[in-house]
């Protein structure tokens, strides 16, 4: 997932069909962060099975929130050359992730088995579906940027501090989207808890089948009421992505982690393990670096006024390998660079955590 994420970030001039869908619909990029959230939920489900340390988790949430605000300030500075607190965006992926961590930690005190996590995901999915259905009922054209609960809830309390200053009529990391993100995370937590508590293969397969079947049924039910799309992280979108991610996770576990591993395969796994151990650094770090490279150039100008560092670097790499105009040399270089960094840090036992 991290290899895909870094590649997507480096392909900054991707075609419209690949980039985030403007409203309804699901484009390839829309799947990346939800996959990360689902996998994070699996990790948290394993972690919190040993209990929650309140002070440690509170610090984690505060660090994530602070890092998210710092990222917003950096983006604003790169675009305008200044940081204006009066219009600073308060939401973002790190802030959403902080809320997910906080809520999952709280729910873990009562969700002591995989099926309880699954029930929690179902309750939140129904809650969000009810919220969206209530909004759609009073919208003549259904859910639109001009008529949706995010506009009514998120933009009311955030104002100009919302995504794009509130001009687009929704916030993809607002309260409505957070409900969907929590659904994805809790399905992931159910899978993580199943992995941790696995008694035997039959128990594992039975539990995995129930999780996937429940997700598919809930996806079908919720999609009959509200459309699946990322901008509001609707329940059918959250459940569908989570089901796909959990299916791959459980299948890979059966194929790879239930047998002896030889030296050659162990060496081949090392880069992926290194990426996983520093997933937060690689995922969000690649966003920060690409934001700086895309929005600034050698003369300090904002993107659009002159070629950015990303434009110049991508063109130079493409020319150097005889693929002028191709984005792939730049993407491959980004993946290699982040993998090497993660491998070095893993070798040294250094891990960047919230």
N, C-alpha and C positions, 0 to 999 in steps of 0.2 A: 504494500500500500504506500509506503514511504517512497519507493522508487517511482511509482506513478505520480505521487504528489509533487516530488521535485521536478519531474519531467514536465508536468502540467504548468508549474510555476515558471519554468524556463521557457516554455512555449507561450510567451507573453502576447504574441500577435496571432493567436489561434483564430481560425475562422468562426463565424457567428454560430454555426451549428454545434461547435464544440464548447464555446464559452457558456457562462451561466445563462439560463433561459430568462428573458426579461420578466416573465410572469408565469403563465400556465405552461405546462410541459416540463420535461426533464431532459437536460443535455448532459453529456459525459462529465463535465466538470462538476455538475451538481451532486455527483455521487461521492466525490473524494472526501470532503469533510465529514459527511454522515458516516462513511465507512470508518473513519478515524474515531468518531464518537462511539460507534458500536464496539469497536475493538477496545477502546479505552474503558467502556463499560464492562467488558469481559475481564480486563485487568483489575478494575476496581472491585468487581464481584469476588475475585480471588483474594485480593488484599484485605477487604473488609470482613471476610469470613473469619479472620483472626482477631477482629475487634477494631473499633475506631478510637484513635487517640485524638480527643477534641482539640487540644492545642496545636497538634501537628496539622490537622486538617484545616483549622482556622488560618494558620499561617499559609498553608498551600493556597487557600482561596484568596487571601489578601495579596499574595505575590502574583497570582494570575490576574487579578483585577488591576493591580498596579502596572503590570507588564502590558496589559491590554490598553490602558490609558496612555502609556508611554508610546505604544505603537501608533495609536491614533494621533498623538501629538507629532510624532515623527512624520507621518503621512501628510498631515496638515502643513508642516514646515517645508517638506519637499515640494509641495504644490504651490504654496503662497509665499514661502520665505519667512514666515512668522508663525507663532503659536498664539491663537486667540481662544482663551478659555471660554469666552462667551458663546462660541460656536463650536467648541471641540466636541467631536463625536464621542458619546459615552458608551455606546454598545460596540460589539465586535466579537470575533471568534473566541478570543481569549476570555473575554467577559462571559460569554455564553458557556464556555468550558468551565469557568470557575463556578457558575451556578450549578452546572451538571454535577461537578465533583461534590459540592455542598449538599445537594439534594440526595444524591446517591448515598453519601455517607450517612445521612439521617435515616433514609429508608432502610439501610442495611441493618439498623437496630431491630427491625421487625421482620425483614425479609431474610429468614435464616435458612432458606432452601431455594433451589432453582425455580420451583413452581410458584413460590411466593413472589419472586422477581417477575415472573411472567404475568401473574395476576396484577401486580403493580403497573406493569406496562399497559395491560388492557384497560385498567381504570383511567390512566392518563389519556390513552387513545380515545376512549369514549368521552372524556371531559373535553378534549380539544375538538372532537367531532361535534359535540353539542354546541360549543362556542362558535364554531364556523357555520354550523347549520343555522343557528339563530341569526347570525349576521347575513348569511345568504338569503334567508327568508325575506328580509326587508330590502334586498338589492334586486332591482328589476332584471339586471343582466347577470345575476349571480355574483360570485366573488371577483372583484376587479380592483385595480389599484385605487380607484375612486370610492370603492365601497367594500370594506373588509374590516375585521376586528382589530387588525394591527393598526390601521389608521385611527380607529376609535380609542384604542388603549395605549399603544406605544407612542404614537405621535402626540397624544394629549399630555402625557407627563414628560416626554422627552423634548418636544418642540424641535428647535433647530439643532439640538444635540443628537437627533436621530440620524439614521442612515441617509446620506445625501441631503442632509438638512431637512428631511421630511418631504422633499419635493416629489418623491416617487410614490408617496402614499402608503408605504409599508416599511417595516424594519426587519430584515432577514435574520437578525439576532435579537429581536425584541421578545416580549413575554409570550406571544403566541407561538413563535418559532421555538422558544425554549421548551414549551410543552412537547413539541414533536421531537426535539433533541433528547429529552428525557425518555421518551418512548424507545428511541433507538438505543440509548445507553442501558436501559433496564432489560431489554431483550438480550443485549450483550452480556449484562451481569448474570442473567439466567444461564447463558451458555458457559460463562466463566465459573459459576458455582457448580454447574454440572461437571465440568472438567475437574474441579478440585475434589468433589465428593464422589467421583466415579468409583463404584464398588467392583464392577466387572463390565465386560463388553456388552452384555445383554442390557444391563441397567443403563449404560451410556447410550446405546442405540435407541432404547425405548424413550428415555428422556429427551434425546435430540429430536426424535420423530415428533414427540408431543410439542416441543417448542416450535418447530418448523410448521407443523400443521396448524397450530394456534395462530401463528403469524399470518399464514396464508388465508385462513378463514377470516381473521380480523381485517386483513387487507381488502378482501372481497367485500365485506360488510361496509367498511368505512368508505371505500371508493365508490360505492353506490350512492353515497350521500355527498361527499366532497371530492374534488379532483386531487390526484397525486401530483404535487409540485413542490419544489424546494423553497421558493421565496417565502412561504409561510410554514415550511417544514410540516406539511399536513400529515395527519395520522396514516393514511394509506401509503404515502411516500416513506414515512419513517419506518413503518412495519415491513414494507417491501424491501427496502435497502437492508434493514437489519436481518431479515430472513436470508437474503442472499449472502451477506457477510458471515452470518453464523453457519450456514451450510458449508461454505468454503473453509471456515475455521475448524469445524468439527471433522470435516473430511480430511483436511491436512493433518490434523492430530492423529487420526486413525492410520493414515498412510506413513507418517514420518516419526511420530513420537511414541509409538508403541513397539518399537523394535530396536535392536542394537545398531549403533552407528559406527561405521569404519572410519579410519583416519582420513581418507580422501574426502568422503562426504562431510565429515566434521570440519575439515578445512574449507570446503565449499560453503558450509553454513555460516562460517565466521562473519563474513560481511553483513549478512542479513541479521544475525544476532546482534551485531554491533549497532546497526541501525535501530533495531528494536529497543535496545537498552538506552539509547539516546533519542527516542522518538520525538519527545517534546522539542528538543533542540533542533532536530532536522526538519520537523514539520513547520514549526513557526519561524525558525531561523531562516529557512529558504524563502519564506514570505518576506521577511524583513530585508534580506539581501536583494531580492528581486525588486522590491518596492523602490529601494534606493537606486538600483541600476536603471530601472525603467523611467523613473521620474526625474533623474538628473543626468547631465552630460558633462563633458570636459570644461565647459564654460559656465557651469553652474546654472544653466537655464532649465526651466521646467520642460517636461516632455511636450513636444509639439512645436516649440520654438526652434529647436535644433536637434540633431541626432543625440540620443541618450547613450549612456555607457553600454546599456544592453544592446542597442542598435549597432554600435561600433564593434562590440565584442562578438556578437552573433555573425556580423558580416565578415569580420577578420577570420574567425574560425571556419566559416563555410568556404571562404576563398582558399584557406590554407589546405584544406582536404579535398579541394576540387569539386565542391558542391555549392557553387555560388547561389545565394538566395534561399538555401535550405535552412530550416530552423533546427534540424536534428543534431548537427555537431555541437551547437550550444547546449542543447538539452542533455546530450550524452556527457559533455564536459561537466555540467552541473551535477549530474548523478554521480559521476566518478569523484568529483571534489568532495561532496558531502559524505559519500561512502568512505573515502580515505580518512576524512576527519573523524567520522564515527568509529572507524576501525582503530585509529590511533588512540582516541580517548578510551575506547573499550580495553585496549591493550594496557593502558596506563591505569585503568580502574577509575576513570573520571566520568561522572554522569551528571548532566545538568537536569535538575528536577525543580519543580515548584516548591 
